[in-house]
Amino acid sequence: MLKSGLAATVALTLVVVLFLWAAGKAFGFQVSVIGSLVMSIGLTLVLNLILAAFKRRDRGARGI
């Protein structure tokens, strides 16, 4: 489970980095790949925290 989740997180991070970089270039902003990487890692961490909170809440509701 951990390996598939880690692979999905890495794949999502790469997709978001490429999307942020391409969107920045398309709209004429000077976007660095490292800046996109930092933003995508931050976004991934926030999403993981939100999903973990929902999972914890669902477990508590079922009494597990």
C-alpha positions as CSV (number, residue, x, y, z in Angstrom):
1,M,0.0,0.0,0.0
2,L,2.8,2.4,0.9
3,K,4.6,1.8,-2.3
4,S,1.6,2.4,-4.5
5,G,0.6,5.5,-2.5
6,L,4.2,6.9,-2.8
7,A,4.2,6.2,-6.5
8,A,0.9,8.0,-7.0
9,T,2.2,11.0,-4.9
10,V,5.4,11.2,-7.0
11,A,3.4,10.9,-10.2
12,L,0.9,13.6,-9.1
13,T,3.8,15.9,-8.1
14,L,5.4,15.6,-11.5
15,V,2.2,16.3,-13.3
16,V,1.5,19.3,-11.1
17,V,5.1,20.6,-11.7
18,L,4.7,20.3,-15.4
19,F,1.3,21.9,-15.4
20,L,2.4,24.9,-13.3
21,W,5.4,25.4,-15.4
22,A,3.5,25.2,-18.7
23,A,0.6,27.4,-17.4
24,G,3.1,30.0,-16.2
25,K,4.9,30.0,-19.6
26,A,1.6,30.2,-21.5
27,F,0.5,33.3,-19.5
28,G,3.9,35.0,-19.8
29,F,5.1,34.5,-16.3
30,Q,8.7,33.7,-15.5
31,V,8.3,30.4,-13.8
32,S,11.2,28.3,-12.7
33,V,10.9,24.5,-12.5
34,I,12.3,24.6,-8.9
35,G,9.5,27.1,-7.9
36,S,6.9,24.8,-9.5
37,L,8.4,21.9,-7.6
38,V,8.3,23.7,-4.3
39,M,4.7,24.8,-4.9
40,S,3.6,21.3,-5.9
41,I,5.2,19.7,-2.9
42,G,3.5,22.2,-0.7
43,L,0.2,21.5,-2.4
44,T,0.7,17.7,-2.1
45,L,1.4,18.0,1.6
46,V,-1.7,20.1,2.2
47,L,-3.9,17.6,0.2
48,N,-2.4,14.7,2.1
49,L,-3.2,16.4,5.4
50,I,-6.7,17.1,4.4
51,L,-7.3,13.5,3.2
52,A,-5.7,12.1,6.4
53,A,-8.1,14.3,8.5
54,F,-11.1,12.9,6.5
55,K,-9.9,9.3,6.9
56,R,-9.4,9.8,10.7
57,R,-12.9,11.4,11.0
58,D,-14.4,8.5,9.1
59,R,-12.7,5.9,11.3
60,G,-13.9,7.7,14.4
61,A,-17.5,7.7,13.1
62,R,-17.4,3.9,12.5
63,G,-15.9,3.3,15.9
64,I,-12.7,1.8,14.7
